[in-house]
Amino acid sequence: MRCWPRLGLTRRPPGVEACHRERKRVVIVGAGFAGIAAARALRHADVDVVLIDRRNHHIFQPLLYQVATAILSPADIAAPIRQLEVKHRNLSVLLAEVTGVDIASRTIEAASPGLGGRTIPYDYLVVSTGMRPSYFGHDEFARHAPGLKSLSDAETIRAKILGAFELAATTEDEDERARQMTFVLVGAGPSGVELAASLAHMMNVTLRGNFRRIDPAKAGIVLLDAGKRVLPTYAESLSRRVTRRLTKLGVKVLTGVKVETVDAEGVVAGGSRIPSATVLWTAGVAASPIPKMLGTKTDRAGRALVDPFLKVVDAPGVFVVGDAASVMQDEHPVPGVAQAAIQEGRYVGRLIAKELKGRKVKRPFRYFDKGNMAVVGKNYAVLERGWLRTSGFLTWLVWAFVHILALPQLQNRLRVQRQWLWSYFTGQRSSRLIPESRRIG
C-alpha cells in the first residue's frame, strides 16, 4: 500500500495508511482566520500540521462587501493558502473537502477534486470551518437572494448590481426600469449596513454621468430587518447614528419587518410587496455541516458546544474554533467576529504545542474584546469598545488603518491602499466588470 509519510494520505478502499509516523499529526480543517492562526501558533512545534480547505485561498471577509460593490478586486483581499508552506516547514496544505469524521478511529474522510476520497488519521483535530448564509428554514430564498460569504458570492452580487443598471438603461418599460433600480438588502447587521452604504456611494458618485437614459442616483436601496434597529449588537446610541447616516445617504431603513417571500419579482415583507430585481441576503448565518459530524451537541445555528478549553467533550484531541464554535464567557457568547476567531485559533495552537511537550494547560480560553467597528460609507465609521463609543471621520481613519494592517500579505495592503486612495479622490471604482459567464438578468 502506498503512503506519503508527510501527509499520511491514502486512497480508498485501501484505508488508513500503515506506514509509521514518528511525529504527532495535527489536522486543521478550514483556512479562515481561526485555522490559519492555529497553524501559525504551531509553526515551531515538533508536530506535522495538515491544513485542509476546499478553496486554495484565504479571504479577508470584512472587505468582501467592497468586492461586491466593485471597489476592490477579488485578488486584493485574498491570499493563496499554499504560500504558508514557505515559512512553516512542518505544514502541508491539502485542497480537499471533508466529508466525514470518525472520532473513534481518529480519522477524517476528505475528497480532493478529481482524485476521489482519502482517509487521513490525526492525533489532534482542529475544526475551523466558519459559517454559511442561513435563510431560517427557507433555503428556496437562496436562488433569488445570494449571501455574501465567498469571493464567488461577491462576484455574483457585483454582476447582479451592475447588470441591473444595464438592464434598466435598456428596457422601455417604466415599471421594469423601477424594479431593476430597486435594491433590497435583508439584514441590518454590520454586513448589511456596510453593503448598503457602499452601494449608495456607487449610485450617487461612481456611476454619475455613466448612463444617458437613466440616473443611477435615483435608484432605491431598501434595508430590511426583523429586529427593532440596525446593528443590534451595538449600543442604541450608535445604532441611531448609523440609521441617520444611512438615511442621509438615501437608504430606506425598515426595521421590525419580517421577510415572508423572496422570488424573481422581489420580496414580500410585512405584508407588502417590494418589486426588485436585486435582493441580497445579509440576515443570518449557520455553521457548516462539519461540527455535527463530530457527534457533539450544537446550538440552534449548528455551532459545536465546546468546553472552556475549546475542546469537544468526549472527543479526545478534538477542538472547534472560530465561527464553528459556541463559546461562553461570563454567561455571554463570544461574538462571531474575526478577532475572536484569531484569538481562539492561536489559543488552541499554543495549547496543543504545550501538550506535545508534556505540559498541562490550566488556563481556559479568555476572549479579549478589542472593540467592534463598522464603516458607513465615505468618511464615517462607528466604534464600540466597552464604555467607549465613537463615530465620524476620525473613527473612519482608524477603521481604514486597522483593516490595512490586518490584510494577509504586503501586496494586499499595497493594492488596497492604492485603490482606496484612488477611489477616495476620484470616486471611481476599478473593478466594474460583469464576467461573461454570469447572467445579469
N, C-alpha and C positions, 0 to 999 in steps of 0.2 A: 504494500500500500504506500502510495506517495504521500509525502508530507513536507510542509515548509516550516522548518524549525522556528523561524521568527514569528510567523503568524499562527502557526498551528492550524491550518485550514485543510479540509478535505472535502471532496465532492461526495454527495450522497449517491448510491447507497452504502459505500464502504463504511461510513460512520466517523466517529471521532478519531483523530489521528493518534497513532500509537507510539510515535517517537518520544523519547524522553525530553522533558523540558527542564533545564537547570534552574531557570528563574520563574518566579510567580508571574502571572499574567493578569493585567487589568484591562477589561474591555469597557470602553466608553461608547454608549450609543447616543448619537446626536452631537453635532459640532456647532451648537449655538453658543451663547455666552457662557453657560454653565459648563458644558462639555469641554470647551477649549480652556477655560480656567482650571478645570480639574487636570487636564493633560499637562498644562504648564506647571502646575504645582508638583507634578510627578517627574519633572524633567531630569532631576538629578537622583531619582530613586533607583535602587537596584531592582528593577522590575521591567517587564515588557509591557508596553501600552499599545493597545489596538483601538484606534478611533474610527468608528463606523458612522457613515452618514449616507443617505440616499442621494444627496447632492454633492458636487465636488467643490462647493464654495460655502463660505461663511457669510451671512448677511448682517449688516448693521441695521437691524429692524427699525430703530427710532427714526430713520430717514427714508423709509420705504415710501411714505406719502409724497416725498419730493420726487421720487422716480415716477410715481403715478400721475403727478401734475407737471411733469416734463422739466423740472428744474435740474435734476441730475440724471445721468445715465446709469444703467444697472451696474456697470463696472466701477462706478465711483464709490459705491457703498458695499462692494463685495470683494472678497479675497479668497484665493484658492486654498483649500484646507491642506492640500499636499505640501505646500510650502513649509508647513510646520516641521516636516521631516528633516529639513536642512539643519535646524538648530537643536532639535530634540532627537538625539541619537537613539533613544530607547522607544521611539514612537513609530508606529506603522499606521498608515491611513488606508482604509478599505471603503471603496464605493459599493454600497450594498444596502438593502432594506431588510431590517429584522422582521422575521415572520413568526417567530416563536421563542419562548424561553422555558427551559426546563430547570427549575430550581433544584430538584433532587440530584440530577447529574451534573449540575453547574455547567450547562451548555446553552448556547443560543443558536437558533437557525437563522441564517441570512442568505438572501438571494441577490446575486450580482447580475446586472444586465447582460443577457446573452450567455451566461455561464451556469445558470441553474442554482440549486441550493447548496449550502455548505453548513457544516456543523462546527462551531467554534467553542472550545472549552474556555472557562475563565476561573480565576481564583477570586477576583473581585469584579463586580459588575456595577457600573455607574450608568443609570438611565437619565438622560437629559434631553428628552425628545420634544420639549416645548408644547405649544398649543396650536390649535387649528380653529377656524371660524365655527361658531355654534349658532344654529338657526332655531334653537329652542324647540326641537321636535318637528320643524318644518323644513326638512332638507330640500324640498322642492323649490324653496326660495333661491337656492344657490344658483340655479340655472339663469335667473334674471338679475341677481344681486350678488356679484362677486365680492369676496372678502379680500383682505389685504394682509397676507402673511408670507408671501414669497415674491421673488423677482418676477415670476410668471404672472402672479396676481397683479403686480404693479403695472406691468406692460399691458395686460388685458384692460385694466382700468384706464390707462393713458390712451389706448386705442379707442375705447368707448367715448371718452370725453372729447378727444379731438375729432373723432368720427361724427359725433353728434352735431358739432358745428358745421362740418362739411355737408351733412345731410340737410341741416336747417337752411343752409345757403342754396341748396339745390331744389328743394320742394317748392311747389306753388301753393300748397295747402297751408293756410294760416294756422289752423288748429294743429296740424302736424308739426309745423315750424315751432309753435309754442311748446309742444311736447318734447321735441328734440332739444330745446333750450331750457328745459327744466331738469334740474339735477337734485335727486333726493338721496340724502345720507341718513342711514338708520343707525343710531347710536351716537350719543353725545359725550363719550369719554374722550381721553386725550387724542386718540387716533381720529375720531370723527371731527373734533374741533380743529385739529391741525389741518386735516384734509379740506375741510370746508373753507378755512381762511386762505389756504394756498390756492384753492380753486377760484375764490373770489378775486384774488390778486391777478390771476391769469386772465380772467374775463375783463377786468377793469383796466389793466395795464398792458399785459403781454400781447393780447390779441387785438388791441385797439387799432383800428385802421387796416386790419388784415382782410376784411371782407367788404365787398361792395354792397351786398344785398341785405346783410344783417348787421346789427350792432351787438357784439358779444356782451357788452356791459349791461344789456337789457335782459340777459339770461337770469333765470331764477335758481337760487340754491335754497333748499329746504332741509333743515337739520332736525330730525325726529328723535325723540327718546321717550320711553315709557316712564322714566323716572321724573322726579319733581324739578330737577335742574341739571344743567350741563356740568361736566366734571364733578360727578357726585362724590368722588374720593377726596376732593379738595375742600377747603374751608368755604363756607357760604359766601363770605365777602369776596373771595377770588372768583367764585362761580358767577356772582353778579357782575363783576368787572368784565369777565370774559363774554357774558351774554351781551353786554352793552357794546363791547368791541366787535363782536360778530354782527350785530345789528347795524353798526356803523359801516361795516364792510359790505352790507347788502344781503346778509344771510338771514333767512327767516327761521327763527328758532321756535320749535313747537315741542314743549315738554308735557309729560302726563298723557301722552298719546301712544297707544299701542298699535303696532302694525298688524293687520289682520290678514292681508293678502299681498303677495308680490307676483306680478305676472308681466307679460310682454308689453302691456299698456301702461304700467306704472304700479302704484301701490294704493291699497285701501287702508287708511289709518284713522282711528277714531270715528269710524262710520262714514268717512268721506273719501272719495277717490281723488288722487293726485296724479294726473296724466304725466308720465315721464318716460323717456327713452333710456335714461341712465340712472339706475338705482344702485347704490353702493352700500355694502354691509359692514359696519364697524361696531355692531351692537354687543357681541358676546364671543367668548372663546370656550373651547373644550379641550381636554388633554388628548394626546394621541392614544391609539389603542394599546400601546405597549405597557403602560402601568397596569392595566387589567390582566395582561398576560402573566404578571408576577403572582397572581392569586391572592393579593392582599386587598385590604379594604380601600375603597376610593370614596371621594366626596362626590357631590352632585355634578361637578364638572369633569369627573373622571380622573382627578389627580390622586396619586397614591398618598395614603396617610402614613407618615413616617414618624419615627421617634425623635427625641431632641438631638440625636446624633446623625439625623437624616438617613437612618437605616430602616430597611423594611423588616418588620417584626416577623420572626420565624423564617427568615430567608438569609442565612449566613453569607456575609460578604456582599450583600446587595444594597445599593444606595440609590435614592432617587433625588434629583436636584433640579433647580430651576422651576419653570412653569409646570413641569410634570409632577411636582411635589406639593402636598398640602402641609405647610409648616406652621405651627402655632407658637406664638411668643407673647408672653404676658396676656394670655387668653384672647389674643387677636391674631388673625392670619398674617403671615409675612406677605407683603404685596408681590404680585407677579410682574416685577419690573426688572430691567437689565441689571441694575446694581445689586439686587438681591440674588439674582441668578449667578452673577460673578462671585459674590461672597460665598454662596453655597458650594459652588464648584471648587473654589480654592480651598475651602474648609475640608471637603471630602478628600481632595487630593493630598492635602497635608496629613489628614488622619490616616489614610492608607499608608503613606510613606513612614509614619511613626510606627504603625502596627507591624510593618515589614521589618523594622529594627527591634521588634520585641517590646516596644513601649506602649503602654495602655493610655488611651486618651480619656481624660476625666471631665474635660470642659466641653459641654454641649455647644451646638451652634448658636451664635448670637448675632442677629442682624443689626447692623449699624446703618441707620437711615441718614443718607447724605442729602435728602431733600428731593422733592419731585418738581419737575418743570414741564411746561407746555408752551409752545410758541403759537401765537395767534396772529399770523401774518407778519408783514414787514414792520420792524421796529417795536414789536410788542411781544412780551412773554410774561408768564407768571411763575413764581417760585414759592414753594411752601416747605419749610423745614422747622418742625416744632412750632414755636411761637412766631417765627419769622415768616412773614407773608409779604412778598413784594411783587410789583408788576411794572411794566413800562419798558422804556428804551434800554436803560442800564441792565435790567434783568435779561433783556433780549441779547445784549452783548455777552453776558455771562453764559447764556444758553449756547450761543454760537461758539464761544471759546471751549466750553466743556465738550461739545459734540465733535469739534475738530480734533481735539486731543484723544477722544475715545475711538476714533476710526481705526480699523485694524492694521493699516500699513501706512508708511510715509507717503507712498504715491497716492493713496486715497485722500490723505489730508491735503496734499498739494492740489489735487484735482478739485476737491470740494471747495477749498478756499478760493481758488481761482474762479470757479464757476459762480460761487456766491458773490464775489466782488463784481463780476460782470453783470449778473442779474440785478444786484443792488443798484448799480449806477445806470444801467440801460433799461431795466425792466424786461429784458429778453430772456428766453429760456432755450437752451441749446439742444434739447432732446425731444423736439416736437415731431416725432416720426411715427407713422402708423405702419407697422410691418405688413407686408403684402399677405402674409399667412393669416392675419387676424381680420375677421369680418367686422365691419363697422356698423352694420345695420342691426 
